[in-house]
Amino acid sequence: MLEHRIRWAFIGGAALTVGLVLPAVAAADPVPITSGALVWTGGYTAHITGTSASGALAFDVIGTSEAASFQPFSKCNVPECVPGATIPLSAAWAGTDLPGEATYQGVTYQLGQGGNAFESLLLTFGGQLTLPEDFAGGTVTAPFSMTGTLLGIPDFGSPNIGLAGQGTATLTFGPHPAFPGEFDLTAARYDFEPTPEPASLILLGTGLAGAWATRHKRSLVSKEE
């Protein structure tokens, strides 16, 4: 069985990975996660779901433990959320901090069941948003990205499967109860969104080229007249 040793140090409201022993990530292209969401429920806990573009892979996990990292909460809890401030969207959970399950081609695997659990998941979110200078509370959105690794699922034909995704983060702020003029994070949601497929990009490029050619031809005809 594969043992994952993950140790975290929590310094100044930010989680720092100080030891992580993992096998090398597979070289294959990462599986795109195009639907699902990270829903923040307070503290350092979040419910995270994701489904691949093909629908063959899905996961449903709970990011738990104060040893993990959810930076929007950390920054606003200090507090440092004021008008004009840049808020990191960074978040990370791994191994036993992500109990739940993953399903691949109709087979379900339990994740994060213990230090020696063969099947486990690592997820890292990134991005940032800036509060407006005249911010008075409410909702702000910004793009985020996600990378991850699904470890030890035998039916993939590889012990490690890379994951990737992106979408829109929606953060809601209210007045901080203890610090006038500061803001408290009251809700957060990161929604995965589809990315354009290469074929779609080719069709888009072809369409734009066709439109340009038509316009250029009309311009030449007009000049000749």
Secondary structure, 3 states (H helix, E strand, C coil): CCCCEEEEEEECCEEEEEEEECCCCCCCCCEEEEEEEEEECCCCCEEEEEEECCCCEEEEEEECCCCCEEHHHHHHHCCCCCCCCEEECCEEEEHHHCCEEEEECCEEEEECCCCCCCCEEEEEEECEEECCCCCCCEEEEEEEEEEEEEECCHHHCCCEEEEEEEEEEEEEEEECCCCCCCEEEEEEEEEECCCCCHHHHHHHHHHHHHHHHHHHHHHHHHHHC
